[in-house]
Amino acid sequence: MAAAFVVKEISDKNRKLQRDLLPVLREADLFLQRLDDDVKSEIEKNVPGFQSELSDFCQKLESGDCPILVAGETSAGKSSLLNLLLGEDVLPQSLLSTTHVICELKRDTRKHVVVHSRDGDCDTVFDLVGSVENQKRQLSRYIYSKEKVPRYKKVEIFWPSPILHDRIFLVDSPGVGDDPQLDSITLDYLSQACAFIYVINTANAGGVQPGGVLRILRQFVTRIPKAGFHPKSAIFVFNKWDQVPEWEEEEVKEQMIKRLQKSWPELDPTSQVFYMSVQEVNDEDP
């Protein structure tokens, strides 16, 4: 699978960067810890949160995790794209409810789920068994909701997929743009991600709207320095491309790329933008 190769390549590059950067950051962290309290106070005064952010970033690198966040507006097709990448129909899709919790898709030979409660009292663990539809029903009760307030912190889904590797995993997130509280869940997770894929609903008047994706991307850009990854680590997928008339494709591409580059100036359309219709792509080469 082409996608599995790309993910493996991202994983290898990320591990090399972690190996190169971690010793430098550790040394800087130790240096700051040895400073006098008055010097530390002066640093905190001029760069608020610098010391704590440096320690947090060291911990992030030490973990070796490389989450790839998949984001996008509600009904853009995030779950469908993830199923395509996984090569199996894993995540349910709902027209009546929206994803309301972070879902981390990790590799394991045993198909099982760990649900993390928001209050931290108790986690729920269960195996995914039975038919595909039964497995989806098991998942739906935890990842979809019509309620405004999410009941769970996150859901870990363990699955034997070749695209998932040790310490590198895919992350489904709540749709952005409809609810500020759900937006914050996705945006807050960005600090943990080493890359992200943004799915755009092309059927929605081209998909790149000032009050939609462009607004969210501007918020993404402001958080990138803290997230610790380069803007080139982002991929943009124009989904539902089959709904664009063939005679209008080039004009739509040109206009949408120009709009995207206003919020994402370092965008390279040749390597970071893809046009597809998830439902029409077969599973042979996701």
ZALODO-689914 format. One record per residue (C-alpha): residue number from 1; chain; y, x, z. Coordinates in pm, whole numbers, plus 32768, in hexadecimal, padded with zeros to 4 digits. Layout:
<rs>
<r><num>NUM</num><chaine>A</chaine><y>Y</y><x>X</x><z>Z</z></r>
...
</rs>
This chain:
<rs>
<r><num>1</num><chaine>A</chaine><y>8000</y><x>8000</x><z>8000</z></r>
<r><num>2</num><chaine>A</chaine><y>8159</y><x>8081</x><z>7FA2</z></r>
<r><num>3</num><chaine>A</chaine><y>81F7</y><x>7FEE</x><z>80DC</z></r>
<r><num>4</num><chaine>A</chaine><y>80FC</y><x>809C</x><z>81BE</z></r>
<r><num>5</num><chaine>A</chaine><y>8152</y><x>81E9</x><z>811C</z></r>
<r><num>6</num><chaine>A</chaine><y>82C9</y><x>81AD</x><z>814F</z></r>
<r><num>7</num><chaine>A</chaine><y>8299</y><x>8154</x><z>82BE</z></r>
<r><num>8</num><chaine>A</chaine><y>81C2</y><x>828C</x><z>82F1</z></r>
<r><num>9</num><chaine>A</chaine><y>82D4</y><x>835C</x><z>824F</z></r>
<r><num>10</num><chaine>A</chaine><y>83DB</y><x>82C3</x><z>8335</z></r>
<r><num>11</num><chaine>A</chaine><y>82FA</y><x>830A</x><z>845F</z></r>
<r><num>12</num><chaine>A</chaine><y>82CB</y><x>8479</x><z>8401</z></r>
<r><num>13</num><chaine>A</chaine><y>8440</y><x>84AF</x><z>83C9</z></r>
<r><num>14</num><chaine>A</chaine><y>8494</y><x>8402</x><z>850E</z></r>
<r><num>15</num><chaine>A</chaine><y>83A2</y><x>84D9</x><z>85D6</z></r>
<r><num>16</num><chaine>A</chaine><y>8434</y><x>8616</x><z>853F</z></r>
<r><num>17</num><chaine>A</chaine><y>8595</y><x>85A8</x><z>8598</z></r>
<r><num>18</num><chaine>A</chaine><y>8521</y><x>8553</x><z>86F8</z></r>
<r><num>19</num><chaine>A</chaine><y>8482</y><x>86AC</x><z>8720</z></r>
<r><num>20</num><chaine>A</chaine><y>85BC</y><x>875A</x><z>86A2</z></r>
<r><num>21</num><chaine>A</chaine><y>86BB</y><x>868B</x><z>8761</z></r>
<r><num>22</num><chaine>A</chaine><y>8613</y><x>8654</x><z>88B2</z></r>
<r><num>23</num><chaine>A</chaine><y>862D</y><x>87BE</x><z>8936</z></r>
<r><num>24</num><chaine>A</chaine><y>87A1</y><x>87C6</x><z>88E0</z></r>
<r><num>25</num><chaine>A</chaine><y>87E7</y><x>867E</x><z>8991</z></r>
<r><num>26</num><chaine>A</chaine><y>8718</y><x>86E1</x><z>8ABF</z></r>
<r><num>27</num><chaine>A</chaine><y>87E3</y><x>8820</x><z>8AE1</z></r>
<r><num>28</num><chaine>A</chaine><y>8929</y><x>875E</x><z>8AC5</z></r>
<r><num>29</num><chaine>A</chaine><y>88B1</y><x>8662</x><z>8BC7</z></r>
<r><num>30</num><chaine>A</chaine><y>8852</y><x>8776</x><z>8CBE</z></r>
<r><num>31</num><chaine>A</chaine><y>89A1</y><x>8821</x><z>8C84</z></r>
<r><num>32</num><chaine>A</chaine><y>8A5B</y><x>86E2</x><z>8CDA</z></r>
<r><num>33</num><chaine>A</chaine><y>898A</y><x>86AD</x><z>8E13</z></r>
<r><num>34</num><chaine>A</chaine><y>89EA</y><x>880A</x><z>8E92</z></r>
<r><num>35</num><chaine>A</chaine><y>8B60</y><x>87CC</x><z>8E71</z></r>
<r><num>36</num><chaine>A</chaine><y>8C3E</y><x>878B</x><z>8F9F</z></r>
<r><num>37</num><chaine>A</chaine><y>8C7E</y><x>8622</x><z>8FF6</z></r>
<r><num>38</num><chaine>A</chaine><y>8DEE</y><x>8638</x><z>8F9A</z></r>
<r><num>39</num><chaine>A</chaine><y>8D94</y><x>86B9</x><z>8E3E</z></r>
<r><num>40</num><chaine>A</chaine><y>8C94</y><x>85A2</x><z>8E15</z></r>
<r><num>41</num><chaine>A</chaine><y>8D9C</y><x>84A5</x><z>8E7A</z></r>
<r><num>42</num><chaine>A</chaine><y>8E8D</y><x>8531</x><z>8D79</z></r>
<r><num>43</num><chaine>A</chaine><y>8D85</y><x>8518</x><z>8C68</z></r>
<r><num>44</num><chaine>A</chaine><y>8D35</y><x>83B2</x><z>8CCC</z></r>
<r><num>45</num><chaine>A</chaine><y>8EA7</y><x>8361</x><z>8CC9</z></r>
<r><num>46</num><chaine>A</chaine><y>8ED8</y><x>83E5</x><z>8B67</z></r>
<r><num>47</num><chaine>A</chaine><y>8D88</y><x>837A</x><z>8AD7</z></r>
<r><num>48</num><chaine>A</chaine><y>8D10</y><x>824C</x><z>8BA2</z></r>
<r><num>49</num><chaine>A</chaine><y>8B96</y><x>822F</x><z>8BB5</z></r>
<r><num>50</num><chaine>A</chaine><y>8B56</y><x>837D</x><z>8B09</z></r>
<r><num>51</num><chaine>A</chaine><y>8A73</y><x>840E</x><z>8C15</z></r>
<r><num>52</num><chaine>A</chaine><y>899C</y><x>82D9</x><z>8C3D</z></r>
<r><num>53</num><chaine>A</chaine><y>8981</y><x>82AB</x><z>8AC3</z></r>
<r><num>54</num><chaine>A</chaine><y>8915</y><x>8415</x><z>8A9B</z></r>
<r><num>55</num><chaine>A</chaine><y>8801</y><x>83E8</x><z>8B9F</z></r>
<r><num>56</num><chaine>A</chaine><y>8794</y><x>82A1</x><z>8AFE</z></r>
<r><num>57</num><chaine>A</chaine><y>8785</y><x>8347</x><z>89A9</z></r>
<r><num>58</num><chaine>A</chaine><y>86AE</y><x>8462</x><z>8A35</z></r>
<r><num>59</num><chaine>A</chaine><y>85BB</y><x>8361</x><z>8AC2</z></r>
<r><num>60</num><chaine>A</chaine><y>85B1</y><x>82B0</x><z>8973</z></r>
<r><num>61</num><chaine>A</chaine><y>8554</y><x>83F2</x><z>88BF</z></r>
<r><num>62</num><chaine>A</chaine><y>8454</y><x>8452</x><z>89C8</z></r>
<r><num>63</num><chaine>A</chaine><y>839E</y><x>8306</x><z>8997</z></r>
<r><num>64</num><chaine>A</chaine><y>835C</y><x>835D</x><z>882B</z></r>
<r><num>65</num><chaine>A</chaine><y>837E</y><x>81ED</x><z>87C8</z></r>
<r><num>66</num><chaine>A</chaine><y>8409</y><x>8198</x><z>8671</z></r>
<r><num>67</num><chaine>A</chaine><y>8448</y><x>8020</x><z>8657</z></r>
<r><num>68</num><chaine>A</chaine><y>84B1</y><x>7F9D</x><z>8501</z></r>
<r><num>69</num><chaine>A</chaine><y>8582</y><x>7E68</x><z>853E</z></r>
<r><num>70</num><chaine>A</chaine><y>8570</y><x>7D4D</x><z>8440</z></r>
<r><num>71</num><chaine>A</chaine><y>86A8</y><x>7C73</x><z>8454</z></r>
<r><num>72</num><chaine>A</chaine><y>874D</y><x>7B64</x><z>8386</z></r>
<r><num>73</num><chaine>A</chaine><y>87DE</y><x>7A09</x><z>838C</z></r>
<r><num>74</num><chaine>A</chaine><y>8709</y><x>78DF</x><z>83EE</z></r>
<r><num>75</num><chaine>A</chaine><y>861B</y><x>7876</x><z>82D3</z></r>
<r><num>76</num><chaine>A</chaine><y>865F</y><x>79B6</x><z>820E</z></r>
<r><num>77</num><chaine>A</chaine><y>84E8</y><x>7A01</x><z>820E</z></r>
<r><num>78</num><chaine>A</chaine><y>84BF</y><x>7B0D</x><z>8318</z></r>
<r><num>79</num><chaine>A</chaine><y>836C</y><x>7A96</x><z>838F</z></r>
<r><num>80</num><chaine>A</chaine><y>82EE</y><x>7A70</x><z>822A</z></r>
<r><num>81</num><chaine>A</chaine><y>835A</y><x>7BD4</x><z>81D9</z></r>
<r><num>82</num><chaine>A</chaine><y>82AD</y><x>7C58</x><z>8310</z></r>
<r><num>83</num><chaine>A</chaine><y>816C</y><x>7BA3</x><z>82B1</z></r>
<r><num>84</num><chaine>A</chaine><y>8185</y><x>7C43</x><z>815A</z></r>
<r><num>85</num><chaine>A</chaine><y>81B1</y><x>7D9E</x><z>81F0</z></r>
<r><num>86</num><chaine>A</chaine><y>808E</y><x>7D66</x><z>82DF</z></r>
<r><num>87</num><chaine>A</chaine><y>7FB5</y><x>7CF3</x><z>81BC</z></r>
<r><num>88</num><chaine>A</chaine><y>7F44</y><x>7BC2</x><z>8282</z></r>
<r><num>89</num><chaine>A</chaine><y>7FC7</y><x>7A6E</x><z>82EB</z></r>
<r><num>90</num><chaine>A</chaine><y>8019</y><x>7ACC</x><z>8453</z></r>
<r><num>91</num><chaine>A</chaine><y>8166</y><x>7A31</x><z>84B3</z></r>
<r><num>92</num><chaine>A</chaine><y>8197</y><x>78B8</x><z>849C</z></r>
<r><num>93</num><chaine>A</chaine><y>82C4</y><x>782E</x><z>83DF</z></r>
<r><num>94</num><chaine>A</chaine><y>8374</y><x>76F9</x><z>8461</z></r>
<r><num>95</num><chaine>A</chaine><y>8477</y><x>761B</x><z>83B7</z></r>
<r><num>96</num><chaine>A</chaine><y>84C3</y><x>755B</x><z>84F5</z></r>
<r><num>97</num><chaine>A</chaine><y>84EE</y><x>7679</x><z>85ED</z></r>
<r><num>98</num><chaine>A</chaine><y>856F</y><x>77DB</x><z>85E7</z></r>
<r><num>99</num><chaine>A</chaine><y>84E9</y><x>7926</x><z>8668</z></r>
<r><num>100</num><chaine>A</chaine><y>8589</y><x>7942</x><z>87BE</z></r>
<r><num>101</num><chaine>A</chaine><y>84EE</y><x>7A7F</x><z>884A</z></r>
<r><num>102</num><chaine>A</chaine><y>84B8</y><x>7BE8</x><z>87E0</z></r>
<r><num>103</num><chaine>A</chaine><y>8359</y><x>7C16</x><z>874E</z></r>
<r><num>104</num><chaine>A</chaine><y>82D3</y><x>7D7A</x><z>8740</z></r>
<r><num>105</num><chaine>A</chaine><y>81B0</y><x>7DA6</x><z>864C</z></r>
<r><num>106</num><chaine>A</chaine><y>80DB</y><x>7ECE</x><z>86BA</z></r>
<r><num>107</num><chaine>A</chaine><y>7F94</y><x>7F65</x><z>8646</z></r>
<r><num>108</num><chaine>A</chaine><y>7E4C</y><x>7F2D</x><z>86FB</z></r>
<r><num>109</num><chaine>A</chaine><y>7CE5</y><x>7EE7</x><z>8696</z></r>
<r><num>110</num><chaine>A</chaine><y>7CE6</y><x>7DB4</x><z>8777</z></r>
<r><num>111</num><chaine>A</chaine><y>7DBC</y><x>7C8A</x><z>8713</z></r>
<r><num>112</num><chaine>A</chaine><y>7E73</y><x>7C25</x><z>884E</z></r>
<r><num>113</num><chaine>A</chaine><y>7FC7</y><x>7BC4</x><z>88D7</z></r>
<r><num>114</num><chaine>A</chaine><y>8092</y><x>7C27</x><z>8A08</z></r>
<r><num>115</num><chaine>A</chaine><y>81AA</y><x>7B35</x><z>8A65</z></r>
<r><num>116</num><chaine>A</chaine><y>82B8</y><x>7BC6</x><z>8B46</z></r>
<r><num>117</num><chaine>A</chaine><y>8361</y><x>7AC7</x><z>8C25</z></r>
<r><num>118</num><chaine>A</chaine><y>84DB</y><x>7AD2</x><z>8C49</z></r>
<r><num>119</num><chaine>A</chaine><y>84D0</y><x>7ADD</x><z>8DC6</z></r>
<r><num>120</num><chaine>A</chaine><y>83D0</y><x>7BF7</x><z>8DC6</z></r>
<r><num>121</num><chaine>A</chaine><y>82E5</y><x>7B43</x><z>8EB6</z></r>
<r><num>122</num><chaine>A</chaine><y>81AE</y><x>7B33</x><z>8DDF</z></r>
<r><num>123</num><chaine>A</chaine><y>8140</y><x>7B8B</x><z>8C7F</z></r>
<r><num>124</num><chaine>A</chaine><y>8056</y><x>7AB0</x><z>8BB1</z></r>
<r><num>125</num><chaine>A</chaine><y>7F40</y><x>7B5F</x><z>8AF0</z></r>
<r><num>126</num><chaine>A</chaine><y>7E52</y><x>7AB6</x><z>89FF</z></r>
<r><num>127</num><chaine>A</chaine><y>7D78</y><x>7B03</x><z>88D0</z></r>
<r><num>128</num><chaine>A</chaine><y>7DC1</y><x>7A6D</x><z>877C</z></r>
<r><num>129</num><chaine>A</chaine><y>7C83</y><x>79B6</x><z>871D</z></r>
<r><num>130</num><chaine>A</chaine><y>7C04</y><x>78B1</x><z>862B</z></r>
<r><num>131</num><chaine>A</chaine><y>7C98</y><x>7857</x><z>84D9</z></r>
<r><num>132</num><chaine>A</chaine><y>7DE4</y><x>78D6</x><z>8452</z></r>
<r><num>133</num><chaine>A</chaine><y>7E83</y><x>7786</x><z>849D</z></r>
<r><num>134</num><chaine>A</chaine><y>7E00</y><x>778D</x><z>8602</z></r>
<r><num>135</num><chaine>A</chaine><y>7E8E</y><x>78EB</x><z>8636</z></r>
<r><num>136</num><chaine>A</chaine><y>7FDF</y><x>7875</x><z>85B4</z></r>
<r><num>137</num><chaine>A</chaine><y>7FDD</y><x>7750</x><z>86A2</z></r>
<r><num>138</num><chaine>A</chaine><y>7F95</y><x>783F</x><z>87C1</z></r>
<r><num>139</num><chaine>A</chaine><y>80C4</y><x>7910</x><z>8760</z></r>
<r><num>140</num><chaine>A</chaine><y>81B1</y><x>77F1</x><z>8710</z></r>
<r><num>141</num><chaine>A</chaine><y>81C7</y><x>7773</x><z>8875</z></r>
<r><num>142</num><chaine>A</chaine><y>8259</y><x>78C1</x><z>88E0</z></r>
<r><num>143</num><chaine>A</chaine><y>8333</y><x>7930</x><z>87BC</z></r>
<r><num>144</num><chaine>A</chaine><y>83C7</y><x>77E7</x><z>8741</z></r>
<r><num>145</num><chaine>A</chaine><y>849D</y><x>76F3</x><z>87FF</z></r>
<r><num>146</num><chaine>A</chaine><y>8599</y><x>75DA</x><z>87CD</z></r>
<r><num>147</num><chaine>A</chaine><y>863C</y><x>763C</x><z>8915</z></r>
<r><num>148</num><chaine>A</chaine><y>877E</y><x>7707</x><z>8929</z></r>
<r><num>149</num><chaine>A</chaine><y>8710</y><x>77EE</x><z>8A43</z></r>
<r><num>150</num><chaine>A</chaine><y>85E7</y><x>78D4</x><z>89F5</z></r>
<r><num>151</num><chaine>A</chaine><y>84CB</y><x>78B1</x><z>8AF2</z></r>
<r><num>152</num><chaine>A</chaine><y>8436</y><x>7A0B</x><z>8AB5</z></r>
<r><num>153</num><chaine>A</chaine><y>84BE</y><x>7B6C</x><z>8A9C</z></r>
<r><num>154</num><chaine>A</chaine><y>83DD</y><x>7BE5</x><z>8984</z></r>
<r><num>155</num><chaine>A</chaine><y>8285</y><x>7BB9</x><z>88EB</z></r>
<r><num>156</num><chaine>A</chaine><y>81A5</y><x>7CDD</x><z>888A</z></r>
<r><num>157</num><chaine>A</chaine><y>80AD</y><x>7C8C</x><z>8774</z></r>
<r><num>158</num><chaine>A</chaine><y>7F97</y><x>7D8A</x><z>8745</z></r>
<r><num>159</num><chaine>A</chaine><y>7EF4</y><x>7D8B</x><z>85EE</z></r>
<r><num>160</num><chaine>A</chaine><y>7E10</y><x>7E77</x><z>8524</z></r>
<r><num>161</num><chaine>A</chaine><y>7EFC</y><x>7EAB</x><z>83FC</z></r>
<r><num>162</num><chaine>A</chaine><y>7F13</y><x>7FF1</x><z>8331</z></r>
<r><num>163</num><chaine>A</chaine><y>808F</y><x>7FD7</x><z>8323</z></r>
<r><num>164</num><chaine>A</chaine><y>80A5</y><x>7FF8</x><z>849E</z></r>
<r><num>165</num><chaine>A</chaine><y>8083</y><x>8157</x><z>852C</z></r>
<r><num>166</num><chaine>A</chaine><y>8077</y><x>81FD</x><z>867E</z></r>
<r><num>167</num><chaine>A</chaine><y>81CC</y><x>81CC</x><z>8723</z></r>
<r><num>168</num><chaine>A</chaine><y>8264</y><x>812E</x><z>85E9</z></r>
<r><num>169</num><chaine>A</chaine><y>826E</y><x>7FB5</x><z>85D6</z></r>
<r><num>170</num><chaine>A</chaine><y>831D</y><x>7E8F</x><z>852F</z></r>
<r><num>171</num><chaine>A</chaine><y>83FC</y><x>7D9F</x><z>85ED</z></r>
<r><num>172</num><chaine>A</chaine><y>8447</y><x>7C34</x><z>8597</z></r>
<r><num>173</num><chaine>A</chaine><y>858B</y><x>7BB0</x><z>862B</z></r>
<r><num>174</num><chaine>A</chaine><y>8646</y><x>7A68</x><z>865B</z></r>
<r><num>175</num><chaine>A</chaine><y>8709</y><x>79F6</x><z>852B</z></r>
<r><num>176</num><chaine>A</chaine><y>8877</y><x>7A58</x><z>853E</z></r>
<r><num>177</num><chaine>A</chaine><y>89A9</y><x>798B</x><z>84EF</z></r>
<r><num>178</num><chaine>A</chaine><y>8958</y><x>783A</x><z>8590</z></r>
<r><num>179</num><chaine>A</chaine><y>8966</y><x>7880</x><z>8704</z></r>
<r><num>180</num><chaine>A</chaine><y>8A2A</y><x>7995</x><z>87B9</z></r>
<r><num>181</num><chaine>A</chaine><y>8921</y><x>79B2</x><z>88C9</z></r>
<r><num>182</num><chaine>A</chaine><y>880C</y><x>79EF</x><z>87CC</z></r>
<r><num>183</num><chaine>A</chaine><y>88F2</y><x>7ADC</x><z>870C</z></r>
<r><num>184</num><chaine>A</chaine><y>891A</y><x>7BAF</x><z>8845</z></r>
<r><num>185</num><chaine>A</chaine><y>879E</y><x>7BCF</x><z>886D</z></r>
<r><num>186</num><chaine>A</chaine><y>8781</y><x>7C66</x><z>8710</z></r>
<r><num>187</num><chaine>A</chaine><y>88B9</y><x>7D3F</x><z>872E</z></r>
<r><num>188</num><chaine>A</chaine><y>8854</y><x>7DC4</x><z>8885</z></r>
<r><num>189</num><chaine>A</chaine><y>8701</y><x>7E2F</x><z>87FE</z></r>
<r><num>190</num><chaine>A</chaine><y>87AF</y><x>7F06</x><z>86F8</z></r>
<r><num>191</num><chaine>A</chaine><y>87DD</y><x>801A</x><z>87FD</z></r>
<r><num>192</num><chaine>A</chaine><y>8662</y><x>8042</x><z>880A</z></r>
<r><num>193</num><chaine>A</chaine><y>8626</y><x>8043</x><z>8691</z></r>
<r><num>194</num><chaine>A</chaine><y>8601</y><x>8179</x><z>85B9</z></r>
<r><num>195</num><chaine>A</chaine><y>863C</y><x>80AE</x><z>847A</z></r>
<r><num>196</num><chaine>A</chaine><y>8664</y><x>7F47</x><z>840D</z></r>
<r><num>197</num><chaine>A</chaine><y>8623</y><x>7E5D</x><z>82EC</z></r>
<r><num>198</num><chaine>A</chaine><y>8720</y><x>7D46</x><z>82AF</z></r>
<r><num>199</num><chaine>A</chaine><y>869B</y><x>7C18</x><z>81F2</z></r>
<r><num>200</num><chaine>A</chaine><y>879F</y><x>7B53</x><z>812A</z></r>
<r><num>201</num><chaine>A</chaine><y>876D</y><x>79F0</x><z>80B0</z></r>
<r><num>202</num><chaine>A</chaine><y>87D9</y><x>7A0A</x><z>7F43</z></r>
<r><num>203</num><chaine>A</chaine><y>87B5</y><x>7892</x><z>7F17</z></r>
<r><num>204</num><chaine>A</chaine><y>88DD</y><x>7863</x><z>8002</z></r>
<r><num>205</num><chaine>A</chaine><y>89EF</y><x>7896</x><z>7EFC</z></r>
<r><num>206</num><chaine>A</chaine><y>8980</y><x>79FB</x><z>7EC0</z></r>
<r><num>207</num><chaine>A</chaine><y>8940</y><x>7A3C</x><z>802F</z></r>
<r><num>208</num><chaine>A</chaine><y>8A67</y><x>7B21</x><z>8080</z></r>
<r><num>209</num><chaine>A</chaine><y>8B69</y><x>7A43</x><z>8128</z></r>
<r><num>210</num><chaine>A</chaine><y>8C9A</y><x>7AB2</x><z>81F6</z></r>
<r><num>211</num><chaine>A</chaine><y>8C39</y><x>79D7</x><z>831E</z></r>
<r><num>212</num><chaine>A</chaine><y>8AC8</y><x>7A2D</x><z>830A</z></r>
<r><num>213</num><chaine>A</chaine><y>8A25</y><x>7B77</x><z>82B3</z></r>
<r><num>214</num><chaine>A</chaine><y>8B6F</y><x>7C35</x><z>8293</z></r>
<r><num>215</num><chaine>A</chaine><y>8BDF</y><x>7BCF</x><z>83EF</z></r>
<r><num>216</num><chaine>A</chaine><y>8A91</y><x>7C34</x><z>8485</z></r>
<r><num>217</num><chaine>A</chaine><y>8A89</y><x>7D7E</x><z>83C9</z></r>
<r><num>218</num><chaine>A</chaine><y>8BDF</y><x>7DD7</x><z>844F</z></r>
<r><num>219</num><chaine>A</chaine><y>8B52</y><x>7DA8</x><z>85AC</z></r>
<r><num>220</num><chaine>A</chaine><y>8A26</y><x>7E7F</x><z>854D</z></r>
<r><num>221</num><chaine>A</chaine><y>8B10</y><x>7F94</x><z>84D7</z></r>
<r><num>222</num><chaine>A</chaine><y>8BCB</y><x>7F9C</x><z>8623</z></r>
<r><num>223</num><chaine>A</chaine><y>8A7F</y><x>7FD1</x><z>86DB</z></r>
<r><num>224</num><chaine>A</chaine><y>89EC</y><x>80D9</x><z>85F5</z></r>
<r><num>225</num><chaine>A</chaine><y>8A78</y><x>8207</x><z>86B6</z></r>
<r><num>226</num><chaine>A</chaine><y>89C9</y><x>818E</x><z>87F3</z></r>
<r><num>227</num><chaine>A</chaine><y>888E</y><x>8131</x><z>8734</z></r>
<r><num>228</num><chaine>A</chaine><y>8865</y><x>8298</x><z>86C0</z></r>
<r><num>229</num><chaine>A</chaine><y>8801</y><x>8266</x><z>8555</z></r>
<r><num>230</num><chaine>A</chaine><y>88B2</y><x>82A6</x><z>840D</z></r>
<r><num>231</num><chaine>A</chaine><y>892E</y><x>8185</x><z>8332</z></r>
<r><num>232</num><chaine>A</chaine><y>8842</y><x>8208</x><z>8224</z></r>
<r><num>233</num><chaine>A</chaine><y>8723</y><x>8195</x><z>8303</z></r>
<r><num>234</num><chaine>A</chaine><y>876C</y><x>802C</x><z>82A4</z></r>
<r><num>235</num><chaine>A</chaine><y>86C5</y><x>7F63</x><z>818E</z></r>
<r><num>236</num><chaine>A</chaine><y>8751</y><x>7E1E</x><z>8101</z></r>
<r><num>237</num><chaine>A</chaine><y>8663</y><x>7D21</x><z>8067</z></r>
<r><num>238</num><chaine>A</chaine><y>86F3</y><x>7C0B</x><z>7F8C</z></r>
<r><num>239</num><chaine>A</chaine><y>85E5</y><x>7B07</x><z>7FBD</z></r>
<r><num>240</num><chaine>A</chaine><y>85AB</y><x>79CA</x><z>7EED</z></r>
<r><num>241</num><chaine>A</chaine><y>8622</y><x>7A88</x><z>7DBC</z></r>
<r><num>242</num><chaine>A</chaine><y>8559</y><x>799E</x><z>7CDC</z></r>
<r><num>243</num><chaine>A</chaine><y>8664</y><x>7896</x><z>7D19</z></r>
<r><num>244</num><chaine>A</chaine><y>876B</y><x>7963</x><z>7C61</z></r>
<r><num>245</num><chaine>A</chaine><y>877B</y><x>7909</x><z>7AEC</z></r>
<r><num>246</num><chaine>A</chaine><y>870D</y><x>7A2E</x><z>7A15</z></r>
<r><num>247</num><chaine>A</chaine><y>884E</y><x>7A2C</x><z>794A</z></r>
<r><num>248</num><chaine>A</chaine><y>891A</y><x>7A4C</x><z>7A8C</z></r>
<r><num>249</num><chaine>A</chaine><y>8851</y><x>7B5D</x><z>7B3B</z></r>
<r><num>250</num><chaine>A</chaine><y>8925</y><x>7C8C</x><z>7AE2</z></r>
<r><num>251</num><chaine>A</chaine><y>8A6C</y><x>7BE2</x><z>7B3B</z></r>
<r><num>252</num><chaine>A</chaine><y>89E0</y><x>7B69</x><z>7C89</z></r>
<r><num>253</num><chaine>A</chaine><y>895E</y><x>7CC7</x><z>7CD8</z></r>
<r><num>254</num><chaine>A</chaine><y>8AAF</y><x>7D66</x><z>7C8B</z></r>
<r><num>255</num><chaine>A</chaine><y>8B74</y><x>7C70</x><z>7D5F</z></r>
<r><num>256</num><chaine>A</chaine><y>8A85</y><x>7C78</x><z>7E86</z></r>
<r><num>257</num><chaine>A</chaine><y>8A76</y><x>7DF6</x><z>7E8E</z></r>
<r><num>258</num><chaine>A</chaine><y>8BF2</y><x>7E0B</x><z>7E8F</z></r>
<r><num>259</num><chaine>A</chaine><y>8C03</y><x>7D1A</x><z>7FB2</z></r>
<r><num>260</num><chaine>A</chaine><y>8AF6</y><x>7DD4</x><z>8072</z></r>
<r><num>261</num><chaine>A</chaine><y>8BA1</y><x>7F24</x><z>8042</z></r>
<r><num>262</num><chaine>A</chaine><y>8CDD</y><x>7EA0</x><z>80E6</z></r>
<r><num>263</num><chaine>A</chaine><y>8C1C</y><x>7E7B</x><z>822C</z></r>
<r><num>264</num><chaine>A</chaine><y>8B1F</y><x>7F91</x><z>81E7</z></r>
<r><num>265</num><chaine>A</chaine><y>8BE5</y><x>80A2</x><z>812E</z></r>
<r><num>266</num><chaine>A</chaine><y>8AC7</y><x>819E</x><z>811F</z></r>
<r><num>267</num><chaine>A</chaine><y>89DF</y><x>80A9</x><z>806E</z></r>
<r><num>268</num><chaine>A</chaine><y>8918</y><x>813F</x><z>7F4C</z></r>
<r><num>269</num><chaine>A</chaine><y>88A8</y><x>801A</x><z>7E71</z></r>
<r><num>270</num><chaine>A</chaine><y>879E</y><x>80EB</x><z>7DC1</z></r>
<r><num>271</num><chaine>A</chaine><y>86DA</y><x>813A</x><z>7EFE</z></r>
<r><num>272</num><chaine>A</chaine><y>8746</y><x>803E</x><z>8007</z></r>
<r><num>273</num><chaine>A</chaine><y>874F</y><x>7EF1</x><z>7F4F</z></r>
<r><num>274</num><chaine>A</chaine><y>8621</y><x>7E28</x><z>7ED7</z></r>
<r><num>275</num><chaine>A</chaine><y>8608</y><x>7CDC</x><z>7E21</z></r>
<r><num>276</num><chaine>A</chaine><y>84D4</y><x>7C05</x><z>7E55</z></r>
<r><num>277</num><chaine>A</chaine><y>8440</y><x>7AAE</x><z>7E97</z></r>
<r><num>278</num><chaine>A</chaine><y>8352</y><x>7ADC</x><z>7FBA</z></r>
<r><num>279</num><chaine>A</chaine><y>8280</y><x>79AA</x><z>7F70</z></r>
<r><num>280</num><chaine>A</chaine><y>8244</y><x>7A1E</x><z>7E0A</z></r>
<r><num>281</num><chaine>A</chaine><y>81D6</y><x>7B84</x><z>7E56</z></r>
<r><num>282</num><chaine>A</chaine><y>8061</y><x>7BB8</x><z>7E7A</z></r>
<r><num>283</num><chaine>A</chaine><y>7FC4</y><x>7C81</x><z>7F90</z></r>
<r><num>284</num><chaine>A</chaine><y>7F41</y><x>7D9D</x><z>7EBA</z></r>
<r><num>285</num><chaine>A</chaine><y>8072</y><x>7E7C</x><z>7ED5</z></r>
<r><num>286</num><chaine>A</chaine><y>816B</y><x>7E00</x><z>7FDC</z></r>
</rs>
